[in-house]
Amino acid sequence: MSKDLIGYRVGWLIDGTGNPAEENRVLLIKMGRIQQIVAADQPLPPVVDIVDFSDCTVIPALVDSHVHLVMSGSTDMSVRQNQLQSTYADRRQIIDHHLFQHLSCGVLAVRDGGDHHGDTLRYKWDAGNKTKIVTIASAGRAHHAPGRYGKLIGVPVDDGLRLAESAFRIDPRRDHLKLVNSGLNSLTQFGVETPAQFEQRDLTETVTLAHAKGQPTMVHANGILPVKLAVEAGCDSIEHGFFMGKENMQRMVDRQVTWVPTAVTMKAYEDYLKNQGHRSDPSFAEVSRRNLEHQLEQIRIAREMGVTVALGTDAGSPGVHHGKAVIEEFRLLILAGFSIEAAVQCASQNGAALMKLADRGTLAPGMRADLLVLKGPVEQVPEALEHIFHRIVGGRIVDI
């Protein structure tokens, strides 16, 4: 141990593995990585300084496993339309702003689900982008069947080509492949399922080729059949998964497929339809409420069955704001039966695994020292996320 060590004494430590919190620990950090985690009453090596957070809980920095950085959570349709019709220079500023919103809420990594122009992928490789502290994994443009849902987040399969032939003609520098295999979750009729967009053969062929190229595959899928086809094709994650059912959950356990439920989208729609003077049929808010309750019940069942769940928000959807939605989704996971420690795991380790960030997501020796300092004990974590005391990136406190 040398003099360039930094020590953080904390009252409670949640390490991101889902294990119960530990009390009274000291994290010893050198060159941006955790060297040791020891009991606070143990003799400590000489360090430059010991920073006292003994009245705080420390957790890993957060990961949002499903965002759309080009789009905002605004419910003003003119704002949303302008974002789609603006120039790349304008959209680059929008992405900057959204990344700052994530950083403000303790999110240091985001997994983007695609946009029509592939701007997030372009931004990631743009030397002129401003926000480099938040790690981005981008799909570029998602791929959907011609005439089906997906234009907002991607492009259709090229005429005369199979999915596997079309999907790899663009965005060669993407981090993962995004496929769309259903429609949107209905906001007007409870439980309505849309048909699958692709057949089993197309999905399997495409996912296999993506894996051969080192690209994980995330699949937008709602309903029993669209999810079943995607899981049996070997995808890495199911996005949304509304009304997918217990049999699909068992398939996901058997094939080690991660689920990103994005329950907060239904809460946002309910709030918008009910509270913001929207003039649609009053029953639509009730449908959103029932959708949310059903998704929370699915999350509860998935937890009991052992499905790996990663926190994702679909930030950029109407009413789903970048950064803040992570805190809302975190609370929904707890409402569905996750302990605070298990919810932290969904929001850190599980998301980092989806993004292939091997040295992120947990607090352990050898890992990057990216963590959040929250005032108060473990039971206050959900509320404390609203007012993060300190963000520590690479072992150093970051002032935003």
Backbone torsions as a table, in degrees:
resi	resn	phi	psi	omega
1	MET	NA	139.9	-177.4
2	SER	-123.4	175.5	-173.5
3	LYS	-67.8	-12.1	-177.1
4	ASP	-89.1	14.8	175.0
5	LEU	-72.9	146.9	170.7
6	ILE	-116.3	136.9	178.5
7	GLY	-118.8	132.8	174.9
8	TYR	-118.5	114.6	176.4
9	ARG	-89.0	125.4	-176.0
10	VAL	-127.1	150.2	179.2
11	GLY	-75.3	-38.3	-179.2
12	TRP	-142.1	141.3	-179.7
13	LEU	-127.3	121.2	172.2
14	ILE	-105.3	115.8	-168.0
15	ASP	-87.7	-6.4	177.9
16	GLY	93.0	-1.6	179.7
17	THR	-91.2	-6.8	-174.7
18	GLY	93.8	-9.0	178.5
19	ASN	-70.1	156.8	178.5
20	PRO	-58.4	150.2	179.1
21	ALA	-61.7	148.1	175.0
22	GLU	-105.4	145.9	-178.4
23	GLU	-101.4	149.3	171.0
24	ASN	51.9	74.4	-179.3
25	ARG	-123.9	157.4	173.2
26	VAL	-121.9	125.6	174.9
27	LEU	-96.0	121.8	177.3
28	LEU	-101.0	122.8	-170.6
29	ILE	-125.3	134.8	178.9
30	LYS	-139.0	130.3	177.9
31	MET	52.2	41.2	172.6
32	GLY	82.2	2.5	-178.9
33	ARG	-126.0	151.1	178.7
34	ILE	-74.2	124.2	178.1
35	GLN	-91.7	-45.1	-179.2
36	GLN	-151.1	155.7	167.2
37	ILE	-127.5	118.3	-173.7
38	VAL	-128.1	161.3	175.0
39	ALA	-65.9	142.2	-174.7
40	ALA	-64.5	-22.8	-178.8
41	ASP	-89.9	1.8	176.7
42	GLN	-81.3	152.1	174.4
43	PRO	-61.7	137.3	-177.3
44	LEU	-107.2	146.9	175.6
45	PRO	-70.5	163.7	176.6
46	PRO	-61.1	130.1	178.2
47	VAL	-132.8	163.1	178.2
48	VAL	-61.3	-43.0	-177.1
49	ASP	-163.0	150.2	169.8
50	ILE	-109.5	119.9	178.4
51	VAL	-94.9	128.0	-172.6
52	ASP	-95.5	109.7	172.5
53	PHE	-119.2	39.9	-172.6
54	SER	-69.8	-10.8	175.4
55	ASP	-102.7	17.8	-173.9
56	CYS	-125.6	159.0	170.3
57	THR	-105.1	136.0	178.5
58	VAL	-111.1	134.9	176.9
59	ILE	-132.9	161.7	175.1
60	PRO	-64.3	154.5	171.3
61	ALA	-57.8	151.8	-170.7
62	LEU	-90.8	157.9	176.3
63	VAL	-125.9	129.6	170.3
64	ASP	-101.4	112.8	-171.1
65	SER	-85.6	2.5	176.0
66	HIS	-155.4	105.4	177.3
67	VAL	-136.2	167.4	170.0
68	HIS	-132.5	94.8	-168.5
69	LEU	-67.2	-23.2	-179.3
70	VAL	-74.6	-26.6	-174.9
71	MET	-100.7	146.3	177.2
72	SER	-100.2	167.7	177.5
73	GLY	-84.3	9.3	-179.3
74	SER	-59.3	142.6	173.4
75	THR	-98.9	5.3	175.2
76	ASP	-82.0	111.1	-174.4
77	MET	-63.5	-28.5	177.7
78	SER	-68.4	-37.1	176.6
79	VAL	-63.5	-44.9	-178.0
80	ARG	-65.4	-39.8	179.8
81	GLN	-67.3	-39.9	179.6
82	ASN	-62.7	-36.5	179.1
83	GLN	-62.6	-38.2	-178.9
84	LEU	-74.0	-28.1	-176.5
85	GLN	-98.0	-0.4	-176.8
86	SER	-78.5	175.7	177.7
87	THR	-84.5	167.3	176.5
88	TYR	-61.0	-38.0	179.1
89	ALA	-58.8	-40.0	177.0
90	ASP	-66.9	-44.7	-176.6
91	ARG	-68.6	-29.1	175.8
92	ARG	-63.1	-40.0	177.1
93	GLN	-66.0	-36.3	177.3
94	ILE	-63.1	-43.8	178.3
95	ILE	-62.2	-43.6	176.4
96	ASP	-52.7	-48.5	-177.8
97	HIS	-62.7	-43.1	-178.4
98	HIS	-67.4	-36.5	177.0
99	LEU	-65.4	-37.2	175.8
100	PHE	-64.1	-37.9	176.9
101	GLN	-62.0	-40.8	177.1
102	HIS	-63.6	-47.9	179.9
103	LEU	-58.4	-40.2	179.7
104	SER	-59.3	-30.7	-178.4
105	CYS	-99.2	14.4	173.9
106	GLY	85.7	13.0	-179.9
107	VAL	-92.9	121.9	-179.2
108	LEU	-113.5	3.8	176.4
109	ALA	-152.7	137.3	179.4
110	VAL	-133.7	145.7	179.7
111	ARG	-115.1	109.1	-173.0
112	ASP	-87.0	138.1	-176.5
113	GLY	-97.4	11.8	173.1
114	GLY	107.4	155.6	172.4
115	ASP	-148.9	159.3	-168.9
116	HIS	-58.1	-35.8	-176.8
117	HIS	-97.2	-3.8	-175.9
118	GLY	69.4	27.9	-174.1
119	ASP	-67.7	-34.3	-178.6
120	THR	-65.9	-39.3	176.6
121	LEU	-65.6	-41.9	176.5
122	ARG	-60.6	-43.6	179.1
123	TYR	-59.8	-42.9	-177.3
124	LYS	-57.1	-37.1	-177.1
125	TRP	-98.1	7.1	-179.1
126	ASP	-84.9	116.2	-178.0
127	ALA	-62.9	-18.7	-177.4
128	GLY	-89.3	0.5	-177.8
129	ASN	-71.6	150.2	-170.5
130	LYS	-91.3	-34.7	-169.3
131	THR	-100.7	94.9	-177.6
132	LYS	-101.7	-7.7	-175.2
133	ILE	-75.4	-27.0	178.3
134	VAL	-93.6	122.8	-179.6
135	THR	-76.0	133.9	-179.7
136	ILE	-114.2	131.5	164.0
137	ALA	-113.1	125.7	-171.7
138	SER	-125.0	140.8	174.8
139	ALA	-86.6	-8.9	-171.3
140	GLY	70.9	-109.0	177.7
141	ARG	-115.5	133.1	175.4
142	ALA	-71.9	166.0	-178.8
143	HIS	-123.9	129.1	-178.5
144	HIS	-132.9	165.4	178.9
145	ALA	-73.2	147.2	178.8
146	PRO	-56.5	133.9	178.1
147	GLY	78.5	2.0	179.8
148	ARG	-108.9	172.9	-179.3
149	TYR	-57.5	140.6	173.9
150	GLY	143.4	-5.9	-177.0
151	LYS	-59.1	-37.1	-177.6
152	LEU	-61.7	-31.7	-173.7
153	ILE	-115.3	3.5	-177.9
154	GLY	-175.3	-149.9	-174.7
155	VAL	-136.6	154.6	177.8
156	PRO	-78.7	161.5	172.9
157	VAL	-61.1	137.1	-178.7
158	ASP	-63.0	144.2	-179.9
159	ASP	-55.3	133.2	175.2
160	GLY	78.9	0.9	-179.3
161	LEU	-113.3	151.1	171.0
162	ARG	-75.8	161.7	179.9
163	LEU	-53.9	-46.8	-177.4
164	ALA	-64.2	-29.7	178.2
165	GLU	-76.3	-37.5	-175.8
166	SER	-79.8	-35.4	-169.2
167	ALA	-66.5	-21.0	-175.0
168	PHE	-110.0	16.1	178.1
169	ARG	-86.2	-13.8	-178.8
170	ILE	-131.6	167.5	172.7
171	ASP	52.9	53.8	-177.5
172	PRO	-65.1	-19.9	-177.7
173	ARG	-95.4	11.6	-178.6
174	ARG	-66.0	159.4	-179.8
175	ASP	-90.3	-27.8	179.9
176	HIS	-153.5	160.3	178.3
177	LEU	-96.8	134.0	177.1
178	LYS	-112.8	124.5	176.0
179	LEU	-116.8	146.6	177.9
180	VAL	-112.0	116.1	-174.2
181	ASN	-119.6	17.6	173.9
182	SER	-158.3	-175.3	172.1
183	GLY	-92.8	-168.3	174.7
184	LEU	-73.6	158.2	171.9
185	ASN	-69.1	128.2	-175.1
186	SER	-64.8	136.3	176.4
187	LEU	-106.1	3.4	-178.2
188	THR	-117.6	-23.3	179.8
189	GLN	-134.7	122.1	-175.7
190	PHE	-67.9	130.7	171.8
191	GLY	79.6	4.8	-179.5
192	VAL	-71.6	131.2	179.9
193	GLU	-109.7	138.1	177.2
194	THR	-92.7	155.7	179.6
195	PRO	-66.2	158.5	174.1
196	ALA	-66.7	148.3	179.6
197	GLN	-86.4	-26.8	-175.6
198	PHE	-131.0	153.8	176.3
199	GLU	-83.8	164.5	-176.6
200	GLN	-56.4	-44.9	-176.8
201	ARG	-59.3	-44.9	-179.0
202	ASP	-62.9	-44.7	-179.0
203	LEU	-64.8	-46.7	-178.3
204	THR	-62.3	-44.7	179.5
205	GLU	-60.7	-42.4	-176.2
206	THR	-71.9	-44.6	-180.0
207	VAL	-64.6	-40.6	178.8
208	THR	-61.3	-43.5	178.9
209	LEU	-66.9	-39.1	178.1
210	ALA	-61.0	-44.4	179.1
211	HIS	-63.6	-38.0	178.3
212	ALA	-62.8	-28.0	178.5
213	LYS	-91.0	3.3	179.5
214	GLY	78.5	23.1	-179.0
215	GLN	-111.1	112.5	171.3
216	PRO	-60.9	159.7	-177.6
217	THR	-122.9	124.4	173.5
218	MET	-107.2	136.4	-174.3
219	VAL	-125.6	120.8	169.2
220	HIS	-71.1	118.2	-178.5
221	ALA	-155.2	127.7	172.3
222	ASN	-123.9	144.8	178.8
223	GLY	95.1	160.7	-172.0
224	ILE	-63.4	-54.1	-174.3
225	LEU	-69.9	-46.9	178.9
226	PRO	-56.8	-39.9	178.7
227	VAL	-69.4	-44.5	-179.6
228	LYS	-56.0	-47.9	-178.5
229	LEU	-62.1	-41.2	-178.4
230	ALA	-67.4	-43.3	-179.7
231	VAL	-65.5	-44.4	-179.0
232	GLU	-69.8	-18.0	174.8
233	ALA	-77.8	-13.2	178.1
234	GLY	95.6	21.6	-179.9
235	CYS	-62.5	161.8	-179.3
236	ASP	-88.9	-29.7	179.8
237	SER	-151.4	148.2	171.0
238	ILE	-103.4	126.2	179.3
239	GLU	-100.1	127.4	179.9
240	HIS	83.1	-77.4	175.4
241	GLY	66.8	27.2	177.1
242	PHE	-62.4	136.7	175.4
243	PHE	58.1	35.9	-178.0
244	MET	-85.6	-24.7	173.9
245	GLY	85.7	162.3	-174.2
246	LYS	-67.2	-35.1	-178.9
247	GLU	-63.1	-38.1	176.1
248	ASN	-67.6	-35.4	177.0
249	MET	-61.7	-41.0	178.3
250	GLN	-65.6	-38.0	175.6
251	ARG	-60.4	-39.9	-179.5
252	MET	-66.6	-38.8	175.8
253	VAL	-63.0	-47.1	-176.7
254	ASP	-63.0	-35.0	-175.6
255	ARG	-103.2	5.7	178.5
256	GLN	56.1	47.6	176.5
257	VAL	-95.9	132.5	-179.5
258	THR	-85.6	144.5	177.7
259	TRP	-111.3	131.8	175.3
260	VAL	-115.6	95.2	-165.9
261	PRO	-74.6	-26.1	-179.4
262	THR	47.4	45.8	-178.4
263	ALA	-63.2	-27.8	-175.9
264	VAL	-61.2	-22.3	178.5
265	THR	-60.3	-40.6	-178.8
266	MET	-72.5	-34.3	175.0
267	LYS	-63.9	-40.9	179.9
268	ALA	-64.6	-43.6	179.1
269	TYR	-64.4	-41.3	178.6
270	GLU	-61.4	-46.6	-179.7
271	ASP	-60.5	-42.8	-178.9
272	TYR	-64.6	-49.1	-176.2
273	LEU	-68.1	-31.3	-174.5
274	LYS	-91.6	-34.8	-167.4
275	ASN	-112.2	-13.0	-172.3
276	GLN	-109.7	22.9	173.7
277	GLY	72.7	22.2	178.6
278	HIS	-67.6	138.5	-171.3
279	ARG	-96.2	17.8	179.2
280	SER	-76.3	177.1	177.3
281	ASP	-55.2	126.9	-179.1
282	PRO	-56.6	-24.1	-178.6
283	SER	-70.1	-18.3	-178.4
284	PHE	-65.2	-37.8	177.1
285	ALA	-62.8	-36.8	178.0
286	GLU	-64.8	-38.1	177.5
287	VAL	-63.1	-44.0	178.0
288	SER	-60.7	-40.7	179.1
289	ARG	-62.6	-43.8	179.8
290	ARG	-67.5	-37.2	175.5
291	ASN	-59.4	-44.2	179.4
292	LEU	-62.8	-47.3	-179.1
293	GLU	-61.4	-40.2	179.2
294	HIS	-65.7	-40.3	179.6
295	GLN	-66.6	-38.4	177.2
296	LEU	-64.7	-36.8	176.1
297	GLU	-66.5	-39.3	176.5
298	GLN	-63.0	-40.0	178.8
299	ILE	-63.9	-41.6	178.2
300	ARG	-59.4	-45.8	-180.0
301	ILE	-65.1	-43.3	-179.9
302	ALA	-60.3	-40.7	177.4
303	ARG	-60.3	-44.9	-179.3
304	GLU	-66.6	-31.5	-178.6
305	MET	-83.2	-14.9	179.2
306	GLY	93.4	19.4	174.6
307	VAL	-68.2	135.1	174.5
308	THR	-75.3	121.6	-178.3
309	VAL	-112.6	131.0	173.4
310	ALA	-114.4	136.5	-179.8
311	LEU	-72.5	125.2	173.2
312	GLY	-145.2	153.1	-169.8
313	THR	-117.9	-19.2	-169.6
314	ASP	63.5	33.0	-179.9
315	ALA	-54.0	135.9	-172.6
316	GLY	110.8	-18.2	170.7
317	SER	-71.3	158.0	-179.1
318	PRO	-55.5	125.3	178.9
319	GLY	81.9	-2.8	-178.3
320	VAL	-107.6	99.5	-170.7
321	HIS	-92.1	138.7	180.0
322	HIS	-57.6	136.7	179.3
323	GLY	83.9	-66.5	-176.8
324	LYS	-61.4	-32.6	-179.3
325	ALA	-65.4	-26.1	177.2
326	VAL	-61.4	-42.9	179.7
327	ILE	-65.4	-39.9	179.0
328	GLU	-66.5	-42.4	178.9
329	GLU	-65.9	-37.1	176.2
330	PHE	-57.1	-45.6	179.6
331	ARG	-66.8	-35.3	178.8
332	LEU	-67.3	-36.4	176.0
333	LEU	-61.7	-41.0	177.8
334	ILE	-66.4	-40.9	177.2
335	LEU	-60.2	-30.9	-179.8
336	ALA	-85.0	3.4	172.4
337	GLY	112.8	-2.5	177.2
338	PHE	-73.9	140.2	169.9
339	SER	-69.2	164.8	177.6
340	ILE	-59.5	-42.3	179.9
341	GLU	-63.4	-40.2	179.9
342	ALA	-70.0	-36.0	176.7
343	ALA	-65.3	-39.1	175.1
344	VAL	-60.7	-41.0	177.5
345	GLN	-59.7	-43.0	177.1
346	CYS	-60.2	-34.4	-174.9
347	ALA	-93.0	3.5	-178.7
348	SER	-138.5	-79.9	-175.5
349	GLN	-57.7	-46.2	-175.6
350	ASN	-68.4	-37.4	176.4
351	GLY	-69.9	-40.2	177.9
352	ALA	-62.2	-36.8	178.0
353	ALA	-64.3	-41.7	177.3
354	LEU	-61.3	-35.1	-178.9
355	MET	-87.7	2.1	179.6
356	LYS	60.7	37.5	177.1
357	LEU	-96.7	87.9	-169.8
358	ALA	-66.0	-25.7	-177.2
359	ASP	-107.0	24.3	-178.1
360	ARG	-130.0	164.8	170.1
361	GLY	97.7	-18.3	176.6
362	THR	-135.5	159.4	176.7
363	LEU	-105.5	103.8	-177.0
364	ALA	-158.0	159.3	177.9
365	PRO	-54.9	134.7	-179.6
366	GLY	94.0	-16.9	-178.2
367	MET	-84.6	156.2	174.4
368	ARG	-61.4	139.8	-177.6
369	ALA	-87.6	70.5	175.7
370	ASP	-109.8	112.5	-173.9
371	LEU	-152.3	163.0	178.9
372	LEU	-114.7	137.8	176.6
373	VAL	-106.7	119.8	-175.0
374	LEU	-119.2	132.1	179.6
375	LYS	-66.2	135.1	173.9
376	GLY	97.6	176.0	-178.8
377	PRO	-78.3	-179.7	-173.4
378	VAL	-57.0	-42.8	-175.3
379	GLU	-64.4	-15.8	179.4
380	GLN	-94.8	3.0	-176.0
381	VAL	-56.6	-47.8	-178.2
382	PRO	-56.9	-40.2	179.4
383	GLU	-75.6	-37.0	-177.4
384	ALA	-66.9	-24.1	177.3
385	LEU	-62.6	-22.0	177.7
386	GLU	-69.8	-23.4	-176.3
387	HIS	-139.3	74.8	-176.8
388	ILE	-63.9	129.1	-177.1
389	PHE	-72.5	-49.2	176.9
390	HIS	-147.1	146.4	169.3
391	ARG	-109.3	126.1	180.0
392	ILE	-113.7	119.3	-177.7
393	VAL	-120.2	122.1	-177.4
394	GLY	58.7	33.3	176.9
395	GLY	86.6	-7.2	-176.1
396	ARG	-116.3	142.3	176.8
397	ILE	-67.9	129.4	-178.6
398	VAL	-106.4	125.9	176.6
399	ASP	-95.0	116.3	-179.2
400	ILE	-101.6	NA	NA
